[in-house]
């Protein structure tokens, strides 16, 4: 069952329960000290009224000054703890995203754009600052209200009714504003991300938007999204404005009432001047605390919204991974599918239907078929990126669901459509800094995909930095880097989707000759528009409308 925003925030704070208890402890201590100051001031005024200037008066002054200093020191200690909390939240969130993004199930990313999901990480910054503010301000404000009411009740029973009224007011404001405030904040955040996502699209396709008419479209769409954002932002502001208006009315009523009643109590000698001044100081502290809570509700909405937005990422299903180390090693891999079918979770039609297939070690298979025939989906199921909806998928006579997915992936390599080099050096892109890869394997992989001459022409060679998506590389060299990466561990199976389609024919033929050579015992399953693959593969599978209509060996 999905958690709501409040439950997510509570679970987040539970992780640092000890630190939060420390913050509350310091807040309690600081609250007690703060509210003892009016008592000191009351005693000083009484001494002054009596006309006695004594050592007691001087001691009380120093005690009050020391109390102010102590409250400041306690606040500084709270800041240190909340800074530690902010750092923990950032670290925890970054590793949560880093762990989850590669492991989210491919089906869960259907109709999702992963880079846009990664943008949600910036909500961590809101949680950092907001949670820190809430812990310090809300804790100190609530404790000052409670302690203040208790202290005021000692002066006169009337103040007990004041405390009850105050608590009822806070409950009413929170009760009738919370849902609308959170709802409007979530909608505001939704359109905020739509604006960011569109700006990201403009940046990603900046060449397309250089043309004047296209540029106008970009700005028009941006204007529409920003208008939606402003509309929801205004609705959220109206909630905040209503809360603040209620606070102003409350302050006017309470201030007027307390001054009149306090003056009446003094005139009737039920309170002395010192008590009256101390009570007014306490009342001002309580009113300021209420104001701090009301104003802080906007921060609360921001934090709850951010927790909810990040929660939408953590709610996505991730792949199950084995917790036990596996010493099993494949020597040969046979794949088999029986009545295998697949459809996406929100779809009604099947992408694959009743696929029956057996693939032996060293088979070189060329998948052909029109767009939408199911080639890509079949490759992604066979490579472990997706699980079938129904039917069975076997690896070496064992069901796929019992196979250690990480162990299986360690024996295969996959290049999917749209895959590009990541930001880092050429060496990092090929080896992922795997210390087990030898220089001989590295040279073999580079030479085999005809990448050597290009690397030698670079001043920094393998240490040359690649920009995101390999922007400074030619399409051909970017694909060669991916190919070198795919073979460097000498896998048992290669799964390729359009892996050489951006190379010139001569270069592509040389690489295809190598990949399909009988010297290489790996299994190959390839989908490509390059007809030369068909000539070199020893098996051709034709697909149409999610079914295998022909499977021939040649």
Long-range contacts (C-beta under 8 A, 24 or more apart in sequence): 2-311, 2-315, 3-311, 4-308, 5-182, 5-304, 5-305, 5-307, 5-308, 5-311, 6-304, 8-304, 8-307, 8-308, 8-311, 9-303, 9-304, 9-307, 12-89, 12-127, 12-131, 12-307, 13-131, 15-88, 15-92, 16-85, 16-88, 19-81, 19-84, 19-85, 20-85, 20-135, 22-81, 23-78, 23-81, 23-82, 23-135, 23-136, 23-139, 24-139, 26-74, 26-75, 26-77, 26-78, 26-81, 27-78, 27-136, 27-139, 27-140, 27-143, 28-143, 29-74, 30-70, 30-71, 30-74, 30-75, 30-78, 30-140, 31-140, 31-143, 31-144, 31-147, 32-147, 33-67, 33-70, 33-71, 33-74, 34-67, 34-71, 34-144, 34-285, 35-144, 35-147, 35-148, 35-151, 35-282, 35-285, 36-67, 37-64, 37-67, 37-68, 37-281, 38-151, 38-277, 38-278, 38-279, 38-281, 38-282, 38-285, 39-151, 39-278, 40-64, 40-67, 41-274, 41-277, 41-278, 41-281, 42-274, 42-275, 42-277, 42-278, 43-274, 45-273, 45-274, 45-277, 45-278, 46-272, 46-274, 49-273, 49-274, 75-136, 78-135, 78-136, 79-136, 82-131, 82-132, 82-135, 82-136, 83-132, 85-131, 85-132, 85-135, 86-128, 86-129, 86-131, 86-132, 89-124, 89-127, 89-128, 89-131, 90-124, 90-125, 90-128, 93-121, 93-124, 93-127, 93-310, 94-121, 94-124, 96-314, 97-121, 97-313, 100-313, 100-314, 100-316, 100-318, 103-318, 103-319, 103-321, 104-316, 104-317, 104-318, 104-319, 105-316, 105-317, 105-318, 105-319, 105-386, 105-387, 106-380, 106-385, 106-386, 107-317, 107-344, 107-345, 107-386, 107-387, 108-316, 108-317, 108-345, 109-316, 110-344, 110-345, 110-346, 111-346, 113-197, 115-200, 116-193, 116-196, 116-197, 116-200, 117-313, 119-193, 119-196, 119-197, 119-200, 120-193, 120-309, 120-310, 120-312, 120-313, 121-310, 123-305, 123-306, 123-307, 123-309, 123-310, 124-306, 124-310, 126-302, 126-303, 126-305, 126-306, 127-303, 127-306, 127-307, 127-310, 130-299, 130-300, 130-302, 130-303, 130-306, 131-303, 133-296, 133-299, 134-296, 134-299, 134-300, 134-303, 137-292, 137-293, 137-296, 138-292, 138-293, 138-296, 138-300, 140-289, 141-289, 141-290, 141-292, 141-293, 141-296, 142-289, 142-293, 144-285, 144-286, 144-289, 145-286, 145-289, 145-290, 148-282, 148-283, 148-285, 148-286, 148-289, 149-286, 151-282, 152-279, 152-282, 152-283, 152-286, 155-271, 155-275, 155-278, 155-279, 156-265, 156-270, 156-271, 158-261, 158-265, 159-279, 162-254, 162-258, 166-254, 166-286, 166-290, 169-246, 169-250, 169-290, 170-290, 170-293, 173-243, 173-246, 173-247, 173-294, 174-297, 177-239, 177-242, 177-243, 177-297, 180-239, 181-236, 181-239, 181-240, 181-243, 181-297, 181-298, 181-301, 182-301, 182-304, 182-305, 184-232, 184-235, 184-236, 184-238, 184-239, 185-236, 185-301, 185-302, 185-304, 185-305, 186-305, 186-308, 187-232, 187-235, 187-236, 188-229, 188-232, 188-233, 188-235, 188-236, 188-305, 189-305, 189-306, 189-309, 190-232, 191-225, 191-228, 191-229, 191-232, 192-229, 193-309, 194-225, 194-228, 194-229, 195-222, 195-225, 195-226, 195-229, 198-222, 198-225, 236-301, 240-297, 240-298, 243-294, 243-297, 244-294, 244-295, 246-294, 247-290, 247-291, 247-294, 247-295, 250-290, 251-287, 251-291, 254-283, 254-287, 255-283, 255-287, 258-283, 319-405, 320-405, 321-405, 321-406, 322-404, 322-405, 322-406, 322-407, 326-404, 326-406, 326-407, 328-404, 328-407, 330-396, 330-407, 330-408, 330-411, 330-492, 332-361, 332-396, 332-492, 333-361, 333-395, 333-396, 333-411, 333-412, 333-492, 333-493, 333-523, 334-358, 334-359, 334-360, 334-361, 334-394, 334-395, 334-396, 334-397, 335-359, 335-382, 335-393, 335-394, 335-395, 335-493, 335-523, 336-393, 336-394, 336-395, 336-397, 337-381, 337-382, 337-388, 337-391, 337-392, 337-393, 337-394, 338-391, 338-392, 338-393, 338-394, 339-390, 339-391, 339-392, 340-381, 340-388, 340-390, 340-391, 340-392, 340-393, 341-388, 341-389, 341-390, 341-391, 342-377, 342-381, 342-386, 342-388, 342-389, 343-389, 350-389, 350-546, 351-377, 351-546, 352-377, 352-378, 352-381, 352-388, 352-546, 352-547, 353-545, 353-546, 353-547, 354-391, 354-547, 355-391, 355-547, 355-548, 356-548, 357-541, 357-548, 357-551, 359-523, 359-525, 360-523, 361-492, 361-521, 361-523, 362-521, 362-522, 362-523, 363-523, 363-524, 363-525, 363-538, 363-539, 364-516, 364-523, 364-524, 364-536, 364-537, 364-538, 364-539, 365-523, 365-524, 365-525, 365-526, 365-537, 365-539, 365-540, 365-541, 366-526, 366-527, 366-528, 366-533, 366-534, 366-537, 366-539, 366-540, 366-541, 367-525, 367-526, 367-527, 367-541, 367-543, 368-527, 368-534, 368-540, 368-541, 368-542, 368-543, 369-542, 369-543, 369-544, 370-544, 372-545, 373-543, 373-544, 373-545, 373-546, 374-543, 374-545, 374-546, 374-547, 375-497, 375-527, 375-543, 376-416, 376-417, 376-497, 376-527, 377-546, 378-543, 379-414, 379-416, 379-495, 379-497, 379-525, 379-527, 380-416, 382-495, 382-525, 383-412, 383-414, 383-493, 383-495, 384-408, 384-409, 384-412, 385-414, 385-416, 410-489, 411-491, 411-492, 411-493, 412-491, 412-492, 412-493, 412-494, 412-495, 413-485, 413-486, 413-487, 413-489, 413-491, 413-493, 413-494, 413-495, 414-486, 414-494, 414-495, 414-496, 415-482, 415-483, 415-486, 415-495, 415-496, 415-497, 415-499, 416-497, 417-497, 417-498, 419-482, 420-469, 420-470, 420-478, 420-482, 421-466, 421-469, 421-470, 421-473, 421-478, 421-481, 421-482, 422-466, 422-468, 423-465, 423-466, 423-467, 423-468, 424-465, 424-466, 425-462, 425-463, 425-464, 425-465, 425-466, 426-455, 426-458, 426-461, 426-462, 426-463, 426-464, 426-466, 426-481, 427-462, 427-463, 429-466, 429-481, 429-485, 430-462, 430-481, 430-484, 430-485, 430-488, 431-485, 431-488, 432-485, 434-489, 437-488, 437-489, 441-488, 441-489, 441-490, 442-488, 445-484, 445-485, 445-487, 445-488, 446-484, 448-484, 448-487, 448-511, 448-514, 449-480, 449-483, 449-484, 449-487, 449-511, 449-514, 450-480, 450-507, 450-510, 450-511, 451-477, 451-480, 451-481, 451-483, 451-484, 454-480, 475-502, 475-503, 476-502, 476-503, 476-504, 476-507, 478-502, 479-503, 480-511, 483-511, 487-515, 490-522, 491-522, 492-522, 492-523, 493-522, 493-523, 493-524, 493-525, 494-522, 494-523, 494-524, 494-525, 494-526, 495-525, 495-526, 496-524, 496-525, 496-526, 496-527, 496-528, 497-526, 497-527, 497-528, 498-527, 498-528, 498-529, 499-526, 499-528, 500-528, 500-530, 501-528, 501-529, 501-530, 505-532, 508-532, 512-536
